[in-house]
Amino acid sequence: MDFGRSFTYMFRQPGAGPKILIGGLLFLLPVIGWLWIGGYMIRTVRVVMTGSEELPDWTDWGDLAMLGLSAWLGALIYGIPGAVLGRLGGPGAVASTLWGIVVAVVLPAAIMRFAAKGDFGAFFDINEIFGFMRRNLGDYLIIVLLGILVLIAASFGVVPLVIGVFFAYFWGTLVNAHLYGSLARRAGLPDQINRTS
């Protein structure tokens, strides 16, 4: 995989400027703006899975919101055990931290599967998710680590200009979407799902 390409591909696409501008500004709009961004990420993963790198248009806002809501609910459900453990104090707090690490590692594969299958239940196809991770372990661990580093790097967007962090976070969203879509495509995830559907 060409991991480095995920960091710059968005700037080479036709009409990228306005699309990135919209994405950055939507971070300023709590809840619904964040759902639209989440939906845009899923839509971008799907586009990259097809072999394209063109940034999707900001259209069909209702569909974007539903995709974003599904992604948010999937992540929330994964996080519930950690939240419960964290309330137990002491050993529970340690277990909660460990669970958070597990979620950070597993969630990207769950997002890829949801993006490819389009069914909320795909978030919880545990056997398939772990099988995908195992078969692509080297590349998968790299994209998980890169995803974490991207979020850290995006936080520095606040240094030169406060509003800059929002555009940096949207850039990070696009980086992760490309990483996820590229790995899913290379691993043949959409074809696997189509064969078993």
N, C-alpha and C positions, 0 to 999 in steps of 0.2 A: 504493500500500500504506500502511496505517496502522501504521508502524513502532513508534510509541509504545505501541500497544495490546499488543505482545508483552511489554512490561516489567511489565504489571500484570494481564493477563487472568486469571492463575492465582489471584489473590486473590478473584476474583468468582465462582468456581465452587463449586457445592454440595459440601460435604465436603472442601474444599481443605486445611483445617488438618491432619487426620490424614495425608493423602496427602503433603503437603510434609514433615511430621514424619518419616514413614517414609523418604522420599528423603534427607533430611539425615542421619539416623542410619545409613543404609546406606553413606555415605561413610566411616564409621568401621570398616567391615568390608572389609578388603583383598581384592582379587581378585574373589570371588563377589559381594560387595556392589557393586563397581564394574561388574561385568558386568550385574547386575540394573538398575542405573541407566542403563547404555548401552542396554539393551533397552527400558527405560521411555521413553527419549528417542525411539527409533525408533517405538515405539507411539504416542507423543504426536504425532510428525510425521504419522503416518498419520491420526490422529483429526482434526487440523487440516486436512489435505488434503480431508477430507469436508465441511468447513465448520463443524464443531463446535469448541468450545473447552473442552469438559468434560474434566477431567483423567482419564486412564484409571484403572481400579481396579488395585490391586496384586494381580493374580491370575495364575494359570498361570505360576508362577515358572520352570518349566523352559523355557517359550517365551521368557520375558524373558532368561534366561541365554543361550540360543542366539542371540537377536537381538543381545545385547550382545557375545557372542563374535564374531559375524560382523562387527559394526562395528569391533571392536578389531583383528581380523585384516586387514580392509580397510585401516584406517589404518596398521597395521604394514607391510604390503606397500608402500604408497605411500612409507613412510619409509625403506625399506631402501636405495635408492640414496644418499640423503643420509648414512646411517650409514657406508656404504662409502666415500664421498668424504671424509668427515670423518677417516677413518683415514689418508688420504694426506698429511696435513699441508700447510702452506703454501697453494698454490692450491686444493688439495682442500678445505680448510676453508672457503674463500670459496665454492667451488662447492656445498658442503654447505649453507651458509647460504642461498644462492640457491634451492637445491632445497627447503629448508624453507619458503621463502616461496611457491614454486609449490604445494606440498602444502597450505599453509594456504588458498590461494585455490581450489584445485580440489576439495578434500575435501568441502566442504559440498554441492556439486552431486552428487558421487558418493553421499553419504549420502542426499540427496533421491531419487536414482534407485533406490537400494537399497530405501528405505522404500516407494516406489511400486510397484516391481516384485516385491519379496520374493525375489529371486534373488541369491545372492552374486556371481555374475558381473556383475551390474549395476554393481558398483563399478568395473568396468574396461571399460564400454562407452564408450571414450574419444571416439569421434566424436560420439555422442549427448550425452555430458557437455559437451564443448566447444561443441556446437551450442546446447545449452540455455543455457550461460553467455553465448554471443554474442547470442542472441535476447533475453536479459533483462539485458543488461550493466549498465545503470544501477542497477536494483534489486538485482541480484546483488552488485555491489561494495559497496553500502550494507550489505547483511546480513553480508557478510564482515567489514567494518570494525566493525559493531556487535557481531558475535560476539566479536571480539578485545577490544573495549572492555568488554564484559560480563565476560569472564574477568578483566580487570584490576580492574574494580570489585568483583567477587566476592572477590578476594584481600584486600580491605579489611575483609571480614567477620571477619578474625582480630584486628582492632584492639580492638573493644570486649570480645570474649570469644573465647577460642581456638576453642571449639566452633562459634562463629558462622560461621566460614569454611565449614563443611560445608553449612550451610543456604544460605549465599550461593552456593556453587558449584551446589547443586541448583537454586536459583532461576535461575542462569545457564544451566543445562541446559534448563530449561523455556522460557526466553526464546529460546534458539537453536532449540529444537524448533518453537516457534510461528513464528519467522521463516522457517525452512525450509519448514514445512508451508504457510504463507500464500503464499509465492512459488510453490511447486510448484502449489498450487491455482489461483492467479491465472494462471499460465502454462499451465494445462491439462495438466500432466505426467501425472497418472494416466490421463487419456483418451487421450493420445498413446501411452502404453505399452499400454493395452488394445487400441487399434486395430492395433498392430503385433505383438501377442502371438498 
